[in-house]
Amino acid sequence: MKTYKHILLLIATAGFLCIQKAYTQDIHFSQFFEAPLLRNPSLAGIFTGDYRIQTVFRDQWNSFTNAYRTGSLNGEYKMPVGRSNDFLTVGLQVLYDKAGTAALTTTELLPALNYHKSLSDERAMYLSLGFMGGLVEKRIDMSKVTTNSQYNGTAYDPALPDGEVLTNPTIRYLDGSLGLSFNSGFGKNKGNSLFFGAAMHHVNRPKNSFYKTPGIELDPKYVFSAGMKMIVNEFTYFTLQGDHTRQGPAQETIAGALYSYKLGEDPENSNHILSLGTFLRWKDALIPVIKLEMNALSVSLSYDVNVSQLKTVSNGRGGVELSISYIGFLDRENSKYRILCPKF
């Protein structure tokens, strides 16, 4: 009886994973705030510095099935435009995802370009328009796929043909995104900041079928993002972030806050900041986060505590995420002074 329960559990889980992957379609991170280009290409360059490199690694549901392993790497480089406060950001988003027993693997290579138009000479206030587009490859390992045709009436027989007419287990297509965002400093000494934006992904509705079925294509994905940094006192501040995503019939809302404390006795020159917080993916997961900033380097760790119907199978265990970010300045005249850098 115990064996049958395990079999039923695996079947139910596999079915749920297939439904989830088809329904939500796109890959997502719990630390969405550490992968800005995946949210909105117009969020590239919204940081205090000349360049930024970020990576996020996610390991989800491997405690009870062979589910998802996802890695993201993005880089951004900011350049002034003339002698104004306008600037340009060029970036690159690389994404790798491997999911399920059939090893469905997705690789994305997406260059990005974002123009930031200054709206004020007195504070950091920008309207940004961003574009991102490039090559996507998806493949599956047919040697790991089992089908009904390989059931001989009594047991699974790998020697039998799988009955599939899949001629090529690899598909490639071009994909594109665009976005618009606004960010500004406000409050005492312009120390607080906010942003909001909207993006449309899969603008070209790329074909997404291993069987080359013409009618199967990716629905456009719309992402609405907002965030705010609020200073409490000279040592502490809150950062609030949230995204609402819609793609076809699917939708997802994730939001939360980080409370940050500057370590040391001199808050003006503190090089270490500790942040603690919690995010909620609505009807899916509660996500505690801890983040440590050390000079130009920051490291964040989060864990999904599953609160959806899947919690019965997963025992509340979801996915662990690790992100690393590095922000630097270049030794150039306009690095820190001529450009009014957003302080988010």
ZAMI-22985 format. One record per residue (C-alpha): y, z, x; residue number from 0. Coordinates in nm, 2 decimals. Layout:
<sites>
        y        z        x    nr
        Y        Z        X   NUM
...
</sites>
This chain:
<sites>
        y        z        x    nr
     0.00     0.00     0.00     0
     0.24     0.08     0.28     1
     0.18    -0.26     0.44     2
     0.26    -0.43     0.11     3
     0.58    -0.24     0.08     4
     0.69    -0.35     0.43     5
     0.60    -0.71     0.34     6
     0.80    -0.69     0.01     7
     1.09    -0.53     0.20     8
     1.10    -0.81     0.45     9
     1.09    -1.08     0.18    10
     1.36    -0.92    -0.01    11
     1.58    -0.87     0.29    12
     1.53    -1.23     0.41    13
     1.62    -1.36     0.07    14
     1.93    -1.15     0.05    15
     2.04    -1.27     0.40    16
     1.99    -1.63     0.29    17
     2.20    -1.57    -0.02    18
     2.47    -1.39     0.17    19
     2.49    -1.66     0.44    20
     2.52    -1.94     0.18    21
     2.75    -1.74    -0.05    22
     3.01    -1.61     0.20    23
     2.96    -1.91     0.43    24
     3.18    -1.81     0.72    25
     3.13    -1.56     0.99    26
     3.34    -1.25     0.98    27
     3.42    -0.94     1.19    28
     3.48    -0.58     1.09    29
     3.74    -0.56     1.37    30
     3.92    -0.86     1.22    31
     4.24    -0.75     1.38    32
     4.09    -0.81     1.73    33
     4.01    -1.18     1.64    34
     4.35    -1.31     1.52    35
     4.28    -1.68     1.55    36
     3.99    -1.65     1.31    37
     4.22    -1.49     1.06    38
     4.52    -1.73     1.09    39
     4.61    -1.96     1.38    40
     4.98    -1.87     1.32    41
     4.89    -1.51     1.44    42
     4.84    -1.64     1.79    43
     5.10    -1.50     2.03    44
     5.21    -1.21     1.81    45
     5.18    -0.94     2.08    46
     5.40    -0.79     2.35    47
     5.31    -0.99     2.66    48
     5.28    -1.34     2.81    49
     4.90    -1.38     2.77    50
     4.61    -1.21     2.60    51
     4.23    -1.24     2.63    52
     4.01    -1.08     2.36    53
     3.64    -1.07     2.30    54
     3.44    -0.92     2.02    55
     3.06    -0.87     2.00    56
     2.88    -0.79     1.68    57
     2.51    -0.68     1.63    58
     2.43    -0.66     1.26    59
     2.12    -0.53     1.07    60
     1.89    -0.56     1.37    61
     1.76    -0.21     1.29    62
     1.54    -0.36     1.02    63
     1.54    -0.74     1.05    64
     1.63    -1.02     1.28    65
     1.97    -1.08     1.14    66
     2.31    -1.16     1.30    67
     2.44    -1.15     1.66    68
     2.79    -1.28     1.69    69
     3.04    -1.32     1.98    70
     3.40    -1.42     1.98    71
     3.63    -1.50     2.28    72
     3.99    -1.61     2.24    73
     4.27    -1.66     2.48    74
     4.65    -1.70     2.42    75
     4.93    -1.80     2.65    76
     5.30    -1.79     2.55    77
     5.58    -2.02     2.67    78
     5.95    -2.02     2.61    79
     6.12    -2.31     2.44    80
     6.44    -2.41     2.61    81
     6.69    -2.12     2.64    82
     6.65    -2.00     2.29    83
     6.43    -1.71     2.16    84
     6.18    -1.96     2.02    85
     5.84    -1.98     2.20    86
     5.52    -2.17     2.18    87
     5.16    -2.03     2.20    88
     4.86    -2.23     2.31    89
     4.52    -2.07     2.26    90
     4.15    -2.13     2.25    91
     3.89    -1.98     2.02    92
     3.53    -1.98     2.11    93
     3.26    -1.84     1.87    94
     2.89    -1.80     1.90    95
     2.66    -1.68     1.62    96
     2.28    -1.65     1.60    97
     2.12    -1.55     1.27    98
     1.78    -1.50     1.11    99
     1.42    -1.57     1.21   100
     1.49    -1.95     1.23   101
     1.76    -1.88     1.49   102
     2.04    -2.06     1.30   103
     2.29    -2.09     1.58   104
     2.66    -2.18     1.54   105
     2.89    -2.26     1.83   106
     3.26    -2.33     1.78   107
     3.52    -2.45     2.03   108
     3.86    -2.45     1.87   109
     4.20    -2.51     2.06   110
     4.51    -2.37     1.89   111
     4.88    -2.43     1.89   112
     5.15    -2.21     1.73   113
     5.52    -2.25     1.72   114
     5.74    -1.94     1.67   115
     6.09    -1.99     1.53   116
     6.33    -1.70     1.59   117
     6.52    -1.60     1.29   118
     6.74    -1.34     1.46   119
     6.92    -1.28     1.79   120
     6.92    -0.90     1.74   121
     6.56    -0.83     1.67   122
     6.21    -0.97     1.69   123
     6.19    -1.18     1.37   124
     5.99    -1.49     1.37   125
     5.84    -1.75     1.14   126
     5.53    -1.90     1.29   127
     5.34    -2.22     1.21   128
     5.00    -2.26     1.37   129
     4.72    -2.52     1.39   130
     4.37    -2.49     1.52   131
     4.09    -2.75     1.53   132
     3.79    -2.86     1.74   133
     3.42    -2.91     1.75   134
     3.15    -2.71     1.57   135
     2.78    -2.73     1.64   136
     2.50    -2.58     1.43   137
     2.13    -2.59     1.50   138
     1.80    -2.43     1.39   139
     1.47    -2.38     1.58   140
     1.21    -2.56     1.37   141
     0.93    -2.41     1.56   142
     1.02    -2.07     1.40   143
     1.04    -2.21     1.05   144
     0.75    -2.15     0.81   145
     0.72    -2.33     0.47   146
     0.49    -2.33     0.16   147
     0.33    -2.65     0.29   148
     0.17    -2.44     0.57   149
    -0.01    -2.21     0.33   150
    -0.37    -2.33     0.31   151
    -0.46    -2.14    -0.01   152
    -0.57    -1.82     0.17   153
    -0.34    -1.78     0.47   154
    -0.06    -1.92     0.67   155
    -0.18    -2.20     0.90   156
     0.07    -2.31     1.17   157
    -0.14    -2.63     1.24   158
    -0.04    -2.77     0.90   159
     0.28    -2.99     0.88   160
     0.58    -2.81     0.74   161
     0.65    -3.09     0.49   162
     1.02    -3.11     0.58   163
     1.20    -3.43     0.63   164
     1.46    -3.29     0.87   165
     1.51    -3.55     1.14   166
     1.76    -3.37     1.35   167
     1.78    -2.98     1.37   168
     2.14    -3.01     1.51   169
     2.46    -3.11     1.33   170
     2.81    -3.14     1.48   171
     3.14    -3.18     1.31   172
     3.52    -3.15     1.36   173
     3.69    -2.86     1.18   174
     4.06    -2.77     1.13   175
     4.28    -2.48     1.02   176
     4.65    -2.42     0.96   177
     4.85    -2.11     0.89   178
     5.20    -1.97     0.84   179
     5.32    -1.62     0.91   180
     5.63    -1.40     0.93   181
     5.68    -1.10     1.15   182
     5.98    -0.87     1.21   183
     6.08    -0.54     1.36   184
     6.27    -0.29     1.14   185
     6.37     0.07     1.12   186
     6.52     0.29     1.39   187
     6.56     0.10     1.72   188
     6.35    -0.17     1.55   189
     6.04     0.03     1.66   190
     5.85    -0.04     1.34   191
     5.71    -0.38     1.27   192
     5.54    -0.58     0.99   193
     5.38    -0.92     0.94   194
     5.22    -1.12     0.66   195
     5.07    -1.46     0.65   196
     4.84    -1.71     0.48   197
     4.60    -1.96     0.63   198
     4.37    -2.24     0.51   199
     4.05    -2.30     0.71   200
     3.82    -2.61     0.68   201
     4.12    -2.82     0.58   202
     3.91    -3.14     0.63   203
     3.61    -3.00     0.43   204
     3.35    -3.09     0.69   205
     3.00    -3.19     0.59   206
     2.76    -2.90     0.64   207
     2.40    -3.03     0.58   208
     2.11    -3.06     0.82   209
     1.97    -3.32     0.57   210
     2.29    -3.52     0.58   211
     2.34    -3.47     0.21   212
     2.69    -3.62     0.14   213
     2.78    -3.36    -0.13   214
     2.73    -3.05     0.08   215
     3.05    -2.96     0.26   216
     3.23    -2.64     0.35   217
     3.47    -2.52     0.09   218
     3.82    -2.45     0.22   219
     3.87    -2.08     0.31   220
     4.20    -1.91     0.22   221
     4.30    -1.60     0.41   222
     4.59    -1.38     0.32   223
     4.68    -1.12     0.59   224
     4.93    -0.84     0.62   225
     4.99    -0.55     0.86   226
     5.25    -0.28     0.94   227
     5.31    -0.05     1.23   228
     5.50     0.28     1.14   229
     5.62     0.53     1.39   230
     5.57     0.89     1.30   231
     5.73     1.05     1.60   232
     5.76     0.98     1.97   233
     5.39     1.05     2.03   234
     5.22     0.90     1.72   235
     5.22     0.60     1.49   236
     5.01     0.44     1.22   237
     4.89     0.08     1.21   238
     4.78    -0.07     0.88   239
     4.59    -0.40     0.85   240
     4.43    -0.59     0.57   241
     4.29    -0.93     0.48   242
     4.19    -1.09     0.15   243
     3.96    -1.40     0.19   244
     3.86    -1.65    -0.08   245
     3.61    -1.94    -0.02   246
     3.45    -2.12    -0.31   247
     3.31    -1.86    -0.55   248
     3.31    -1.59    -0.28   249
     3.58    -1.34    -0.19   250
     3.62    -1.05     0.04   251
     3.88    -0.78     0.09   252
     3.90    -0.56     0.40   253
     4.18    -0.31     0.48   254
     4.24     0.02     0.66   255
     4.45     0.21     0.91   256
     4.45     0.34     1.27   257
     4.63     0.66     1.37   258
     4.74     0.64     1.73   259
     4.84     0.91     1.98   260
     5.00     0.86     2.31   261
     4.82     1.07     2.58   262
     5.02     1.26     2.84   263
     5.34     1.46     2.84   264
     5.58     1.16     2.86   265
     5.55     0.93     2.55   266
     5.80     0.68     2.69   267
     5.58     0.61     2.99   268
     5.24     0.68     2.85   269
     4.98     0.43     2.97   270
     4.69     0.57     2.75   271
     4.68     0.56     2.38   272
     4.39     0.69     2.16   273
     4.35     0.55     1.81   274
     4.11     0.66     1.53   275
     4.08     0.51     1.19   276
     3.87     0.37     0.91   277
     3.85     0.04     0.73   278
     3.68    -0.06     0.41   279
     3.52    -0.39     0.33   280
     3.53    -0.37    -0.05   281
     3.19    -0.31    -0.21   282
     3.01    -0.36     0.12   283
     3.08    -0.12     0.41   284
     3.29     0.17     0.54   285
     3.39     0.11     0.90   286
     3.50     0.40     1.13   287
     3.69     0.27     1.44   288
     3.78     0.43     1.77   289
     4.01     0.25     2.02   290
     4.14     0.34     2.36   291
     4.43     0.16     2.53   292
     4.46     0.19     2.91   293
     4.76     0.01     3.05   294
     4.69    -0.36     2.98   295
     4.33    -0.30     2.87   296
     4.20    -0.18     2.54   297
     3.85    -0.11     2.41   298
     3.75    -0.06     2.05   299
     3.42     0.04     1.90   300
     3.33     0.03     1.53   301
     3.02     0.07     1.31   302
     2.95    -0.05     0.95   303
     2.81     0.21     0.72   304
     2.66     0.00     0.44   305
     2.77     0.10     0.09   306
     2.65    -0.21    -0.10   307
     2.32    -0.25    -0.29   308
     2.16    -0.33     0.05   309
     2.20     0.03     0.15   310
     1.86     0.11    -0.01   311
     1.69    -0.13     0.24   312
     1.92    -0.06     0.54   313
     1.95     0.32     0.49   314
     2.32     0.27     0.52   315
     2.29     0.11     0.86   316
     2.51    -0.20     0.91   317
     2.65    -0.35     1.23   318
     2.80    -0.22     1.55   319
     3.10    -0.40     1.70   320
     3.26    -0.38     2.05   321
     3.59    -0.54     2.13   322
     3.78    -0.57     2.46   323
     4.14    -0.69     2.49   324
     4.36    -0.75     2.79   325
     4.74    -0.83     2.76   326
     4.94    -0.92     3.07   327
     5.29    -1.03     3.18   328
     5.37    -1.30     3.43   329
     5.62    -1.27     3.71   330
     5.89    -1.50     3.56   331
     6.25    -1.46     3.46   332
     6.19    -1.50     3.09   333
     5.88    -1.29     3.07   334
     6.01    -0.97     2.93   335
     6.38    -1.03     2.87   336
     6.47    -1.37     2.72   337
     6.19    -1.38     2.46   338
     6.22    -1.12     2.19   339
     5.85    -1.03     2.19   340
     5.69    -0.92     1.86   341
     5.61    -0.55     1.89   342
     5.30    -0.55     1.67   343
</sites>
